[in-house]
C-alpha cells in the first residue's frame, strides 16, 4: 500500500476573520473564535501599551490635599470643643507711664517768691508792721485807706504762687510710688526719689512696689484622690504696673488672695509626707496658674510655695489610721520577705553540704518549722 504525502497547504490570500468551531452550528450566529495566522505555530497576545512605547509619557500630575477649615461644632457627633481661655484686654490708658514732675528746688523757689510777694504787697499797702519793716530794712509806709484793688490782686497772685510752690512739695522714697490722677483720669506714676514738686491739684495714691511676701491662713485643697486638705502657702510677689494694680482692680492684694484660693482648688496637691518631686510639681502648677491670673492687673508673682500641708479636721483621724495600717502592712511584708530568704538560705546550705537528706515531705516540714521559729524570733526582737 503506497502512502502519498500531501503538499503543505499554501496560505490563502484572503483569510476569513473567524473560523467556526468544529462540532458547532454552521450558521453565522454560532460562537466563533479568532483564527490563527500561522496554524502550525502558537501565538501570543501583545499588550496594547507596548505598541505605543515610543510615544512620550504624559507628565505626572501631583495632587495636593485640599485644606478645608472645620466649622465650629463640626466633627465627631457629640464632641464638644474645648473653650478657649478668655484673655482680658488691657485698656491702653491703664499702662504705667512716668508722670511729669519737677525737682523740689523749683517748688521751694516758687514758695519763697510767693511769700516775698505777700510781704512786698503788705508793705505797698502800708499794712506791714513797723517792727517787721525795720527787721527787713524797709522804711515804714503809712497806708492810705487800706489796700486797694491792685493790692488785693497782688495778694491773690503771690498767695497762689506760694501755695502752689509749697503745697506741691513731696518726698519720694525708695520702694514707694505715687499714682497720679486728675478728675478721674490717670496722669502717670512717680517712681523718683528725693524732694520733688508735684502738681497739688493731682490726686496721689501711694503704692508699695517693693518685693513682698505673703503667707496666708490654711486654705481648702484636695489631693489626687479627692481627700480634703488644708494648705498654707507662701507667695512672693510685687507690683509691676502701678496703673493696673491701682485703677484696674479695687484691691490688688485681695485679688491675689482670691487667685491663690482658686488655684488651690484646681491643682491636686501632694498629701503630708509625699515625695519631693510631687511637691515641686504641685508648686510649679500653682505658680503658673497664679501668674496667669494676676498678670492682667499688673501684679508679678514669682513663686507660690506650699509651706504647710495637713489633712482637714473631718478626715484627719481616718487618714491617720489609714497611714498606720499602711506602715504596718509594709513592715509585715518586709519581715515576711526576710524570713523567707532566711529559710531558703538555711535549707539550701543544709542540702548542698550533705548534712541532711530530705524527701519532699520532710523538706516541707523543715521549712514550716524554720518559718515559725524565725517569725517568733523576729516578733520577740520587735520591728
C-alpha positions, 0 to 999 in steps of 0.5 A: 500500500503506497502512502502519498504525502500531501503538499503543505497547504499554501496560505490563502490570500484572503483569510476569513476573520473567524473560523467556526468551531468544529462540532458547532452550528454552521450558521453565522450566529454560532460562537466563533473564535479568532483564527490563527495566522500561522496554524502550525505555530502558537501565538501570543497576545501583545499588550496594547501599551507596548505598541505605543512605547515610543510615544512620550509619557504624559507628565505626572500630575501631583495632587495636593490635599485640599485644606478645608477649615472645620466649622465650629461644632463640626466633627465627631457627633457629640464632641464638644470643643474645648473653650478657649481661655478668655484673655482680658484686654488691657485698656491702653490708658491703664499702662504705667507711664512716668508722670511729669514732675519737677525737682523740689528746688523749683517748688521751694523757689516758687514758695519763697517768691510767693511769700516775698510777694505777700510781704512786698504787697503788705508793705505797698499797702502800708499794712506791714508792721513797723517792727517787721519793716525795720527787721527787713530794712524797709522804711515804714509806709503809712497806708492810705485807706487800706489796700486797694484793688491792685493790692488785693490782686497782688495778694491773690497772685503771690498767695497762689504762687506760694501755695502752689510752690509749697503745697506741691512739695513731696518726698519720694522714697525708695520702694514707694510710688505715687499714682497720679490722677486728675478728675478721674483720669490717670496722669502717670506714676512717680517712681523718683526719689528725693524732694520733688514738686508735684502738681497739688491739684493731682490726686496721689495714691501711694503704692508699695512696689517693693518685693513682698511676701505673703503667707496666708491662713490654711486654705481648702485643697484636695489631693489626687484622690479627692481627700480634703486638705488644708494648705498654707502657702507662701507667695512672693510677689510685687507690683509691676504696673502701678496703673493696673494694680491701682485703677484696674482692680479695687484691691490688688492684694485681695485679688491675689488672695482670691487667685491663690484660693482658686488655684488651690482648688484646681491643682491636686496637691501632694498629701503630708509626707509625699515625695519631693518631686510631687511637691515641686510639681504641685508648686510649679502648677500653682505658680503658673496658674497664679501668674496667669491670673494676676498678670492682667492687673499688673501684679508679678508673682514669682513663686507660690510655695506650699509651706504647710500641708495637713489633712482637714479636721473631718478626715484627719483621724481616718487618714491617720489610721489609714497611714498606720495600717499602711506602715504596718502592712509594709513592715509585715511584708518586709519581715515576711520577705526576710524570713523567707530568704532566711529559710531558703538560705538555711535549707539550701546550705543544709542540702548542698553540704550533705548534712541532711537528706530530705524527701519532699515531705520532710523538706516541707516540714523543715521549712514550716518549722524554720518559718515559725521559729524565725517569725517568733524570733523576729516578733520577740526582737520587735520591728 
